Amino acid sequence: MMQEGKIFSSELLANIHIKLDKEGLDGISEKELMVLLDDRATRRLYEISTEIIEEIRQTRKELKEEIGSLREEIGSLRTSAIRIGWYILGTLITIALGIIANLIVALIVK
C-alpha cells in the first residue's frame, strides 16, 4: 500500500538504500538512482503541497474571521447611520413645525 507522497514501495526503497549504504553510488544502477531521486522529489513535492494547502486553509480561516468582523462593524455603522437619519429627520420636522407655528401666529396677529 502506497503512502501519501510515495510512489515506490517501502521494500524497494529499503533495498536500494541498503545497497547504497553497502556499495556506495557506484554500486547502484541508474534506474535505482532515478528511483531514489524520483522518490525524494515526490516526497518533497508532497511536503510543499501540504504546506501550501495548510497555508491556504489558515488564510481562508483568517479571511472568514475578518469578514465576520467586518460584517459586524458594517451592521453597527448601519444602525448608527439609521439613528442619525432619524435624529436629523426629527430635527427637521421640529424646525418645520416651528416655522409653521410662527407663520400661523403671524397670520393670526395680522
Order of alpha helices (4+ residues) and beta strands (2+ residues): alpha-alpha
